[in-house]
Amino acid sequence: MLRTRVLTALVGIPLALAVVFAPGGGLMAFALSLLALLGALEYRRAYLHADWIPQPRPNLILLLAGACLPLVVWRFPQASLASVLLPALAAASLYELARAWGGRRLSLAANLGHGVFGMLYIGWLFSFGAQLRGHYAPAVLWGWQVERGALWVLWLLAMLWLGDSGAYFVGRAIGRRKLAPTLSPAKTLEGALANLALCLLVGWQGGVALGLPLGWAIAGGLGVGVLGQLGDLFESALKRAVGVKDFGGILPGHGGVLDRFDSFLFSAPWVWWIVQNAS
């Protein structure tokens, strides 16, 4: 398992950095929309395992609209969530009504409700990554001229990657006390504290290096350390609710898109808010 995780990271990290630092942010917005699409399909497919009667099927129109959100906010920075949600909800409602009209026995309200939730949880939260990348002021990294938004995203990813690695290795080495045994039996309190400590360290050092006031930099690290782990636990709770072990297997050793990016989804809005208010 560890070898597979490392091999995936050795391929994925350079690819992710190339996408983040590509000029203009368009490639990153496209990548986030692609991830949102894959995550939405994983989310919808997981409901096939739910033993609820009638079994809901999250509305595909809403999920596809959500997957477009990273590209929408990159191309139209002033666009509101409502400008995408309301037309998509209208189209989805008409589609569900037509199916019910045709005599299909379905859970109309559940299909729409789980569709809206999936749209917000996956597409909308991914879109904050595109918004964070949307700072185009010039900056310098090790002698290279880059866009400032790329550095903000790098700061976020560094906190998540190092925090996650610290939790994994510390948890395996000295982890004894379970953090949330009913949700994620492998997670330990010791690993969670290591994650928090590393996020605080990277948040403090990286944030100050990027020009944030000390208090804001520490708040950024603390927020990512807490929210990233809450995102992980939330995704575990969601998997248990629908009865799956993983949402997918597209990333060997890491599971599916939602399994790998659960911490990012909860952390990106926080870092975006920090940057908006402190810069």
Backbone hydrogen bonds in HBPLUS format (Angstrom, degrees):
<---DONOR---> <-ACCEPTOR-->    atom                        ^
c    i                          cat <-CA-CA->   ^        H-A-AA   ^      H-
h    n   atom  resd res      DA  || num        DHA   H-A  angle D-A-AA Bond
n    s   type  num  typ     dist DA aas  dist angle  dist       angle   num
A0005-ARG N   A0001-MET O   2.92 MM   4  6.18 159.4  1.97 152.2 158.0     1
A0006-VAL N   A0002-LEU O   2.91 MM   4  6.14 159.4  1.95 153.0 158.4     2
A0007-LEU N   A0003-ARG O   2.94 MM   4  6.16 163.5  1.97 152.1 156.4     3
A0008-THR N   A0004-THR O   2.98 MM   4  6.16 161.1  2.02 149.5 154.6     4
A0009-ALA N   A0005-ARG O   2.96 MM   4  6.17 154.4  2.03 143.9 151.4     5
A0010-LEU N   A0006-VAL O   2.84 MM   4  6.10 152.2  1.92 151.0 158.8     6
A0011-VAL N   A0007-LEU O   3.23 MM   4  6.50 141.3  2.39 141.8 150.4     7
A0012-GLY N   A0008-THR O   2.74 MM   4  5.85 164.0  1.77 151.9 157.7     8
A0013-ILE N   A0009-ALA O   2.86 MM   4  5.54 171.8  1.86 146.7 149.0     9
A0016-ALA N   A0012-GLY O   2.79 MM   4  5.95 157.3  1.84 152.1 158.8    10
A0017-LEU N   A0013-ILE O   2.94 MM   4  6.17 161.3  1.98 156.1 160.7    11
A0018-ALA N   A0014-PRO O   2.97 MM   4  6.17 155.2  2.03 145.6 152.2    12
A0019-VAL N   A0015-LEU O   3.07 MM   4  6.34 154.2  2.14 147.2 153.8    13
A0020-VAL N   A0016-ALA O   2.91 MM   4  6.16 160.8  1.95 151.6 157.0    14
A0021-PHE N   A0017-LEU O   2.98 MM   4  6.09 163.0  2.01 152.0 155.3    15
A0022-ALA N   A0019-VAL O   3.40 MM   3  5.32 153.9  2.47  97.5 104.9    16
A0029-ALA N   A0025-GLY O   3.00 MM   4  6.24 158.4  2.05 149.4 155.6    17
A0030-PHE N   A0026-GLY O   2.92 MM   4  6.16 158.8  1.97 149.4 154.9    18
A0031-ALA N   A0027-LEU O   2.90 MM   4  6.11 158.6  1.95 144.6 150.8    19
A0032-LEU N   A0028-MET O   2.83 MM   4  6.07 157.9  1.88 152.9 158.5    20
A0033-SER N   A0029-ALA O   2.96 MM   4  6.19 154.3  2.02 145.7 152.7    21
A0034-LEU N   A0030-PHE O   2.87 MM   4  6.15 152.5  1.95 148.9 157.0    22
A0035-LEU N   A0031-ALA O   2.88 MM   4  6.14 158.3  1.92 148.3 154.2    23
A0036-ALA N   A0032-LEU O   2.82 MM   4  6.01 154.2  1.88 144.2 152.0    24
A0037-LEU N   A0033-SER O   2.86 MM   4  6.08 149.2  1.96 142.9 151.1    25
A0038-LEU N   A0034-LEU O   2.95 MM   4  6.25 166.7  1.97 153.6 156.3    26
A0039-GLY N   A0035-LEU O   2.77 MM   4  5.93 160.2  1.81 149.9 156.5    27
A0040-ALA N   A0036-ALA O   2.81 MM   4  5.91 150.9  1.89 142.0 150.0    28
A0041-LEU N   A0037-LEU O   3.00 MM   4  6.27 155.7  2.06 150.2 156.1    29
A0042-GLU N   A0038-LEU O   2.97 MM   4  6.23 153.8  2.04 146.3 153.8    30
A0043-TYR N   A0039-GLY O   2.88 MM   4  6.08 160.0  1.92 147.8 153.5    31
A0044-ARG N   A0040-ALA O   2.93 MM   4  6.16 160.7  1.97 148.1 152.7    32
A0045-ARG N   A0041-LEU O   2.93 MM   4  6.01 161.1  1.96 145.8 151.4    33
A0046-ALA N   A0042-GLU O   2.95 MM   4  6.11 145.9  2.07 147.2 156.1    34
A0047-TYR N   A0044-ARG O   3.22 MM   3  5.61 140.7  2.38 104.7 114.3    35
A0048-LEU N   A0045-ARG O   3.03 MM   3  5.64 161.4  2.07 115.9 121.8    36
A0049-HIS N   A0046-ALA O   3.02 MM   3  5.78 163.0  2.05 119.9 125.0    37
A0050-ALA N   A0047-TYR O   3.16 MM   3  5.06 153.4  2.23  98.4 106.4    38
A0059-ASN N   A0111-ASN O   3.07 MM  52  5.33 159.3  2.12 135.2 130.4    39
A0063-LEU N   A0059-ASN O   3.27 MM   4  6.58 158.3  2.32 145.1 151.4    40
A0064-LEU N   A0060-LEU O   2.87 MM   4  6.03 160.5  1.91 153.9 158.4    41
A0065-ALA N   A0061-ILE O   2.96 MM   4  6.15 155.3  2.02 146.0 153.2    42
A0066-GLY N   A0062-LEU O   2.95 MM   4  6.18 153.9  2.02 145.4 152.5    43
A0067-ALA N   A0063-LEU O   3.03 MM   4  6.32 147.8  2.13 141.4 149.9    44
A0068-CYS N   A0065-ALA O   3.14 MM   3  5.27 138.6  2.31  98.9 110.4    45
A0069-LEU N   A0066-GLY O   3.05 MM   3  5.33 153.4  2.13 108.3 116.4    46
A0072-VAL N   A0068-CYS O   2.96 MM   4  6.15 155.8  2.02 153.0 160.5    47
A0073-VAL N   A0069-LEU O   2.92 MM   4  6.10 169.9  1.93 166.1 165.1    48
A0074-TRP N   A0070-PRO O   3.15 MM   4  6.24 140.4  2.32 136.4 147.0    49
A0075-ARG N   A0071-LEU O   2.94 MM   4  6.09 165.3  1.96 151.2 154.9    50
A0076-PHE N   A0072-VAL O   2.69 MM   4  5.65 158.6  1.73 154.1 161.3    51
A0079-ALA N   A0076-PHE O   2.93 MM   3  5.48 167.2  1.95 124.8 128.8    52
A0083-SER N   A0080-SER O   3.17 MM   3  5.38 133.8  2.40  99.9 111.3    53
A0084-VAL N   A0081-LEU O   3.08 MM   3  5.62 152.9  2.16 113.6 121.3    54
A0085-LEU N   A0081-LEU O   2.85 MM   4  6.00 174.4  1.86 160.1 162.0    55
A0086-LEU N   A0082-ALA O   3.02 MM   4  5.50 162.5  2.06 135.1 140.5    56
A0088-ALA N   A0084-VAL O   3.25 MM   4  6.25 159.1  2.30 146.5 152.8    57
A0089-LEU N   A0085-LEU O   2.76 MM   4  5.88 155.2  1.82 154.6 162.2    58
A0090-ALA N   A0086-LEU O   2.94 MM   4  6.13 155.6  2.00 150.7 157.0    59
A0091-ALA N   A0087-PRO O   2.97 MM   4  6.21 166.3  1.99 151.6 154.7    60
A0092-ALA N   A0088-ALA O   2.84 MM   4  5.98 159.0  1.89 147.8 154.5    61
A0093-SER N   A0089-LEU O   2.88 MM   4  5.95 154.6  1.95 143.4 150.1    62
A0094-LEU N   A0090-ALA O   3.07 MM   4  6.32 160.0  2.11 149.2 154.0    63
A0095-TYR N   A0091-ALA O   3.00 MM   4  6.21 153.9  2.07 145.2 152.7    64
A0096-GLU N   A0092-ALA O   2.92 MM   4  6.18 164.1  1.95 152.4 156.0    65
A0097-LEU N   A0093-SER O   2.87 MM   4  6.02 153.3  1.95 145.8 153.9    66
A0098-ALA N   A0094-LEU O   2.90 MM   4  6.09 155.8  1.96 145.7 151.8    67
A0099-ARG N   A0095-TYR O   3.07 MM   4  6.37 154.6  2.13 147.6 154.2    68
A0100-ALA N   A0096-GLU O   2.99 MM   4  6.23 157.9  2.04 146.2 152.2    69
A0101-TRP N   A0097-LEU O   2.77 MM   4  5.94 154.7  1.83 150.5 158.4    70
A0102-GLY N   A0098-ALA O   3.03 MM   4  6.19 140.0  2.20 138.1 147.7    71
A0104-ARG N   A0099-ARG O   3.20 MM   5  5.74 153.8  2.27 159.5 153.4    72
A0103-GLY N   A0100-ALA O   3.00 MM   3  5.31 158.3  2.04 110.8 114.8    73
A0111-ASN N   A0107-SER O   2.83 MM   4  6.01 160.4  1.87 159.3 165.3    74
A0112-LEU N   A0108-LEU O   3.08 MM   4  6.33 163.6  2.11 153.0 156.7    75
A0113-GLY N   A0109-ALA O   2.77 MM   4  5.89 162.8  1.80 149.3 155.4    76
A0114-HIS N   A0110-ALA O   2.83 MM   4  5.81 172.8  1.83 151.7 154.2    77
A0115-GLY N   A0111-ASN O   3.01 MM   4  5.93 137.3  2.20 129.4 141.6    78
A0116-VAL N   A0112-LEU O   2.83 MM   4  6.10 159.0  1.87 154.8 158.8    79
A0117-PHE N   A0113-GLY O   2.99 MM   4  6.23 164.5  2.01 148.8 153.5    80
A0118-GLY N   A0114-HIS O   2.94 MM   4  6.02 159.4  1.98 138.4 144.3    81
A0119-MET N   A0115-GLY O   2.89 MM   4  6.09 153.5  1.96 146.8 154.5    82
A0120-LEU N   A0116-VAL O   2.99 MM   4  6.25 159.1  2.04 152.9 157.4    83
A0121-TYR N   A0117-PHE O   2.76 MM   4  5.86 173.6  1.76 161.8 163.9    84
A0122-ILE N   A0118-GLY O   2.95 MM   4  5.69 159.0  1.99 139.7 145.7    85
A0124-TRP N   A0119-MET O   3.01 MM   5  6.42 156.6  2.06 152.8 160.0    86
A0125-LEU N   A0120-LEU O   3.26 MM   5  6.48 140.8  2.42 152.7 160.6    87
A0126-PHE N   A0122-ILE O   3.00 MM   4  6.03 155.7  2.06 147.6 155.0    88
A0127-SER N   A0123-GLY O   3.04 MM   4  6.20 140.0  2.20 140.0 150.8    89
A0127-SER N   A0124-TRP O   3.07 MM   3  5.07 123.3  2.40  93.5 108.3    90
A0128-PHE N   A0125-LEU O   3.27 MM   3  5.63 150.7  2.36 105.7 113.2    91
A0129-GLY N   A0126-PHE O   2.97 MM   3  5.62 147.9  2.07 116.4 125.0    92
A0130-ALA N   A0127-SER O   3.09 MM   3  5.15 119.7  2.47  95.9 110.0    93
A0131-GLN N   A0127-SER O   3.01 MM   4  6.38 152.7  2.08 147.0 155.1    94
A0132-LEU N   A0128-PHE O   2.88 MM   4  5.99 153.6  1.95 141.3 148.2    95
A0133-ARG N   A0129-GLY O   3.04 MM   4  6.22 148.1  2.15 139.3 147.8    96
A0134-GLY N   A0131-GLN O   3.09 MM   3  4.99 142.6  2.24  95.3 106.5    97
A0149-GLY N   A0135-HIS O   2.63 MM  14  4.24 146.7  1.74 151.3 140.8    98
A0148-ARG N   A0137-ALA O   2.80 MM  11  5.46 154.5  1.86 159.7 168.5    99
A0139-ALA N   A0146-VAL O   2.74 MM   7  5.25 148.7  1.84 159.3 158.6   100
A0146-VAL N   A0139-ALA O   2.76 MM   7  5.25 162.8  1.79 143.2 149.3   101
A0141-LEU N   A0144-TRP O   2.76 MM   3  5.12 159.7  1.80 149.6 155.4   102
A0144-TRP N   A0141-LEU O   2.93 MM   3  5.12 164.5  1.95 114.9 118.6   103
A0150-ALA N   A0147-GLU O   3.01 MM   3  5.59 135.0  2.22 112.8 123.8   104
A0151-LEU N   A0148-ARG O   2.98 MM   3  5.22 124.9  2.29 102.0 116.2   105
A0152-TRP N   A0148-ARG O   3.10 MM   4  6.55 150.7  2.19 151.1 159.7   106
A0153-VAL N   A0149-GLY O   3.05 MM   4  6.34 159.4  2.10 148.6 153.5   107
A0154-LEU N   A0150-ALA O   2.90 MM   4  6.10 154.5  1.97 141.3 149.1   108
A0155-TRP N   A0151-LEU O   2.89 MM   4  6.07 153.6  1.96 144.9 151.5   109
A0156-LEU N   A0152-TRP O   3.08 MM   4  6.42 159.4  2.13 147.3 151.8   110
A0157-LEU N   A0153-VAL O   2.87 MM   4  6.15 169.8  1.88 158.6 160.9   111
A0158-ALA N   A0154-LEU O   2.81 MM   4  5.94 157.2  1.87 150.3 156.7   112
A0159-MET N   A0155-TRP O   3.14 MM   4  6.38 159.2  2.18 147.9 152.5   113
A0160-LEU N   A0156-LEU O   3.04 MM   4  6.34 164.4  2.07 153.8 158.1   114
A0161-TRP N   A0157-LEU O   2.75 MM   4  5.84 173.9  1.76 158.6 160.8   115
A0162-LEU N   A0158-ALA O   3.00 MM   4  5.86 164.7  2.02 144.5 149.3   116
A0163-GLY N   A0159-MET O   2.93 MM   4  5.71 152.2  2.00 137.6 146.7   117
A0164-ASP N   A0160-LEU O   2.89 MM   4  5.89 160.1  1.93 145.7 151.5   118
A0165-SER N   A0161-TRP O   2.96 MM   4  6.11 158.5  2.00 145.4 151.7   119
A0166-GLY N   A0162-LEU O   2.86 MM   4  5.99 159.7  1.90 147.4 153.3   120
A0167-ALA N   A0163-GLY O   2.98 MM   4  6.17 158.8  2.02 147.0 152.5   121
A0168-TYR N   A0164-ASP O   3.01 MM   4  6.21 156.1  2.07 145.4 151.9   122
A0169-PHE N   A0165-SER O   3.00 MM   4  6.22 174.8  2.00 159.9 159.6   123
A0170-VAL N   A0166-GLY O   2.93 MM   4  5.80 162.0  1.96 148.7 154.7   124
A0171-GLY N   A0167-ALA O   2.92 MM   4  5.59 149.8  2.01 132.0 141.8   125
A0172-ARG N   A0168-TYR O   3.04 MM   4  6.18 151.8  2.13 140.0 147.3   126
A0173-ALA N   A0169-PHE O   2.97 MM   4  6.07 147.3  2.08 140.7 149.8   127
A0174-ILE N   A0170-VAL O   2.86 MM   4  5.86 172.9  1.87 158.6 160.0   128
A0175-GLY N   A0171-GLY O   3.00 MM   4  4.14 131.5  2.24 109.6 117.9   129
A0189-LEU N   A0177-ARG O   2.75 MM  12  5.61 158.4  1.79 156.6 163.1   130
A0179-LEU N   A0187-LYS O   3.00 MM   8  5.65 171.6  2.01 128.3 129.3   131
A0183-LEU N   A0180-ALA O   2.97 MM   3  5.52 143.3  2.11 117.0 127.3   132
A0184-SER N   A0180-ALA O   2.81 MM   4  5.72 167.2  1.83 171.5 173.6   133
A0187-LYS N   A0184-SER O   3.10 MM   3  5.84 159.1  2.15 125.1 130.5   134
A0192-ALA N   A0188-THR O   3.00 MM   4  6.26 154.5  2.06 144.9 152.3   135
A0193-LEU N   A0189-LEU O   2.94 MM   4  6.19 155.2  2.00 150.4 156.3   136
A0194-ALA N   A0190-GLU O   3.03 MM   4  6.27 151.2  2.12 143.5 151.4   137
A0195-ASN N   A0191-GLY O   2.93 MM   4  6.19 155.8  1.99 147.4 154.0   138
A0196-LEU N   A0192-ALA O   2.97 MM   4  6.24 162.2  2.00 148.0 152.3   139
A0197-ALA N   A0193-LEU O   2.89 MM   4  6.07 160.0  1.93 147.4 152.9   140
A0198-LEU N   A0194-ALA O   2.99 MM   4  6.16 164.0  2.02 152.0 155.5   141
A0199-CYS N   A0195-ASN O   2.96 MM   4  6.15 160.4  1.99 152.5 158.4   142
A0200-LEU N   A0196-LEU O   2.94 MM   4  6.12 157.4  1.99 148.3 154.5   143
A0201-LEU N   A0197-ALA O   2.97 MM   4  6.20 157.6  2.02 145.7 151.9   144
A0202-VAL N   A0198-LEU O   2.89 MM   4  6.07 173.7  1.90 156.1 157.4   145
A0203-GLY N   A0199-CYS O   2.73 MM   4  5.69 153.4  1.80 142.8 152.0   146
A0204-TRP N   A0200-LEU O   2.86 MM   4  5.91 160.7  1.90 145.4 150.5   147
A0205-GLN N   A0201-LEU O   2.94 MM   4  6.10 174.0  1.95 156.2 156.2   148
A0206-GLY N   A0202-VAL O   2.76 MM   4  5.43 150.9  1.84 138.4 148.2   149
A0207-GLY N   A0203-GLY O   2.89 MM   4  5.39 147.3  2.00 127.1 137.8   150
A0208-VAL N   A0204-TRP O   3.10 MM   4  6.07 164.7  2.13 144.4 148.8   151
A0209-ALA N   A0205-GLN O   3.06 MM   4  6.15 157.2  2.11 142.5 149.5   152
A0210-LEU N   A0206-GLY O   3.01 MM   4  6.22 136.2  2.21 141.5 152.8   153
A0210-LEU N   A0207-GLY O   3.18 MM   3  5.12 129.0  2.46  92.5 105.8   154
A0212-LEU N   A0207-GLY O   2.91 MM   5  5.32 160.8  1.95 152.3 146.0   155
A0211-GLY N   A0208-VAL O   2.98 MM   3  5.07 159.2  2.03 105.4 111.6   156
A0217-ALA N   A0213-PRO O   2.95 MM   4  6.20 159.4  1.99 159.6 166.4   157
A0218-ILE N   A0214-LEU O   2.96 MM   4  6.22 163.0  1.99 157.4 161.1   158
A0219-ALA N   A0215-GLY O   2.93 MM   4  6.10 156.0  1.99 142.9 150.3   159
A0220-GLY N   A0216-TRP O   2.85 MM   4  6.07 149.1  1.94 145.1 153.4   160
A0221-GLY N   A0217-ALA O   3.11 MM   4  6.46 160.1  2.15 148.5 152.3   161
A0222-LEU N   A0218-ILE O   2.85 MM   4  6.06 165.6  1.87 156.6 161.0   162
A0223-GLY N   A0219-ALA O   2.86 MM   4  5.89 163.3  1.89 146.6 151.7   163
A0224-VAL N   A0220-GLY O   3.05 MM   4  6.23 162.4  2.08 148.7 153.2   164
A0225-GLY N   A0221-GLY O   2.93 MM   4  6.05 157.8  1.98 146.7 153.4   165
A0226-VAL N   A0222-LEU O   3.03 MM   4  6.27 146.5  2.15 147.3 155.3   166
A0227-LEU N   A0223-GLY O   2.72 MM   4  5.73 163.5  1.74 158.3 161.2   167
A0228-GLY N   A0224-VAL O   2.86 MM   4  5.30 152.0  1.94 131.2 140.2   168
A0230-LEU N   A0226-VAL O   2.98 MM   4  6.25 151.1  2.06 147.8 157.1   169
A0231-GLY N   A0227-LEU O   2.78 MM   4  5.96 153.4  1.85 149.7 156.7   170
A0232-ASP N   A0228-GLY O   3.13 MM   4  6.39 147.8  2.24 137.8 145.9   171
A0233-LEU N   A0229-GLN O   2.98 MM   4  6.26 160.1  2.02 147.3 152.0   172
A0234-PHE N   A0230-LEU O   2.76 MM   4  5.92 155.2  1.82 150.0 157.6   173
A0235-GLU N   A0231-GLY O   3.02 MM   4  6.16 158.9  2.06 143.7 148.8   174
A0236-SER N   A0232-ASP O   3.05 MM   4  6.33 148.8  2.15 141.2 150.1   175
A0237-ALA N   A0233-LEU O   2.90 MM   4  6.20 153.4  1.97 147.8 154.8   176
A0238-LEU N   A0234-PHE O   2.90 MM   4  6.20 152.1  1.98 148.1 156.2   177
A0239-LYS N   A0235-GLU O   2.97 MM   4  6.23 154.8  2.03 146.0 152.1   178
A0240-ARG N   A0236-SER O   3.03 MM   4  6.30 157.6  2.08 146.7 152.6   179
A0241-ALA N   A0237-ALA O   2.96 MM   4  6.17 147.4  2.07 142.7 152.0   180
A0242-VAL N   A0238-LEU O   3.21 MM   4  6.53 149.2  2.31 147.1 153.2   181
A0243-GLY N   A0239-LYS O   2.79 MM   4  5.85 124.2  2.11 141.5 157.6   182
A0244-VAL N   A0239-LYS O   3.02 MM   5  5.23 163.5  2.05 139.2 142.9   183
A0251-LEU N   A0255-GLY O   2.90 MM   4  5.38 160.4  1.94 170.8 176.1   184
A0254-HIS N   A0251-LEU O   2.85 MM   3  5.37 159.1  1.89 142.3 146.9   185
A0255-GLY N   A0251-LEU O   3.01 MM   4  5.38 127.7  2.29 158.0 157.0   186
A0260-ARG N   A0256-GLY O   3.05 MM   4  6.30 146.3  2.17 146.9 155.1   187
A0261-PHE N   A0257-VAL O   2.87 MM   4  5.94 157.9  1.92 156.3 162.6   188
A0265-LEU N   A0261-PHE O   3.03 MM   4  6.27 156.6  2.09 154.1 159.0   189
A0267-SER N   A0263-SER O   3.01 MM   4  6.09 144.7  2.14 146.2 156.9   190
A0268-ALA N   A0264-PHE O   2.87 MM   4  5.65 168.1  1.89 156.4 156.7   191
A0270-TRP N   A0267-SER O   3.03 MM   3  5.30 118.4  2.43 105.0 120.2   192
A0271-VAL N   A0267-SER O   3.08 MM   4  6.40 163.8  2.11 163.3 167.5   193
A0272-TRP N   A0268-ALA O   2.94 MM   4  6.07 162.4  1.97 154.8 160.2   194
A0273-TRP N   A0269-PRO O   2.96 MM   4  6.13 154.8  2.02 142.8 149.4   195
A0274-ILE N   A0270-TRP O   2.91 MM   4  6.23 157.2  1.96 150.7 157.2   196
A0275-VAL N   A0271-VAL O   2.95 MM   4  6.17 168.0  1.97 154.7 157.0   197
A0276-GLN N   A0272-TRP O   2.92 MM   4  6.10 159.5  1.96 149.6 155.7   198
A0277-ASN N   A0273-TRP O   3.05 MM   4  6.15 153.3  2.12 148.2 154.2   199
A0278-ALA N   A0274-ILE O   2.84 MM   4  5.78 145.8  1.96 152.1 161.1   200
A0279-SER N   A0275-VAL O   3.11 MM   4  5.43 154.3  2.18 135.2 139.7   201
